[in-house]
């Protein structure tokens, strides 16, 4: 694993240095360090444990030449002792459309819908192409990526549209995942699956609402659905509060072949600034994964410094 990470790091830095040869090159850095305390109601879990949250350093190298742009953005996870991720892509902006060529991986999900099943709600991240067509109050996009399966090449497709009408926002997305789900013993559950989602947002001054719905339909399997509802509120002085509910029916929560009941999670978070670039965040989460056990409550408090 370490050799793989070193190889990825060298590739990212090499591509980043290569972009310096372009005209209009910009290099920027940012970082974030967090110290956190965590706890859980799960049996055998440690409470009041000190630890590192995100300890990240981001580099962003952007080079432009005409309508073309190259971006390399490696993220170093110092807390985890590894390269967190390296996003590198080419982008062509033709005025009426934008085309992204991403060799490191591009995906598409169904917003924030989640469940306990070990499945991809959308298309998995693989090298691919994304076409975006921005218009006034309207954006359309299409994604295609592929992956190798033995001697075969498997293509995954996705598309979506976003509308903006003042404080109201609407979004729709669709995915066709051609790589099916396989049990641990190698038995395939299905060959292909499709998923779709819809999102509505409304913002008014310091208050915003979010509602999401997603459906999952495997070929030869039983489809299921999930949803998200949340509220975000910004207080005086820069503090903020959010409360979100995530749910999924039993069919979606059992889509990987393991029988479960419905999934539910409630998450509340409060954040307040302590100084410039320094913030305190408190988060409490209660999750019922549908496995038949008791709900697990987890809490986290962290102080973060970002630049």
Secondary structure by P-SEA (a helix, b strand, c coil): caaaaaaaaaaaaaaaaaaccccbbbbbbbbbbbbbcccccccccccbbbbbcccbbbbbbbbbcccbbbbbbbbbccccccccbbbbbbbbbcccbbbbbbcccccccccccccccccccccccccbbbbbbbcccbbbbbbbbbbbcccbbbbbbbcbbbbbcccbbbbbbbbbbcbbbbcccccccccbbbbbbbbbbbbcccbbbbbbbbbbbccccccccccccbbbbbcccccbbbbbbbbbcccccccccccccbbbbbbbbbbbbcccccbbbbbbbbbbccccccbbbbbbbbccccc
